[in-house]
Amino acid sequence: MTDDRTPTDGSREPDLVDRLLGLLDHGLDVVHDRVLRPILLAGRTIAYLFVLLLVALVLVTVAIIGAIRFLDVYAFGAHQWLSYVLVGVLSIVGGLLVWRRRRPPIRKAPRE
């Protein structure tokens, strides 16, 4: 015995609850794709850049310490202060080069 409300070929029309849940699912997908995904990507990018910055800071610190120790042992064994002067001069020259390449901030014209 078959029910008169269900078709016999196996296909059935989605009822109201199925359609509403489909619309809700679609709406949540749109919100996720347009709002949440860019926020997540920005957060992930910031986190990765922060980790890379910390790794670069550690590597630069280790390189400076290694250079000072190398200079102390092999170049200026009796005069350790010369290695500090050399590293200081290189740091100042590097800072001046970076300072020279800077660009002043763009100032907007005042509104009248």
Residue, then its C-alpha position, 0 to 999 in steps of 0.5 A: m500500500t502506497d501513501d498518496r502524498t509521496p510519489t512512487d518514482g522516488s523523487r519528492e519535492p522538498d518541504l518547507v523545512d528543507r527549503l528554509l534550511g537550504l536558504l539558511d545554509h546558503g546565507l551562512d556560506v555567503v557570510h562566511d565567504r564575504v566577511l569571515r574569510p577575509i578576516l581570517l586571512a588577514g589575521r593569519t597573514i598578521a600572525y605569520l608576519f609577526v613570526l617572521l619578524l621575530v625570527a628575523l630579529v633573532l637571526v640578526t641578533v645572532a649574526i651580530i653576536g657571532a660577528i663580534r666574537f669572530l672579530d674578537v678572536y681572529a681580527f682584534g684579539a688584543h683590542q676588543w674595543l675595535s670590534y665594537v667600534l667596527v660593528g657600531v660604525l656598520s650599524i650607523v652606516g646601515g641606519l643612515l642608508v635606511w634613513r636616506r631612503r625614507r619618504p616623507p608622509i603625504r600631507k593632505a591639503p586642508r579643506e576650506 
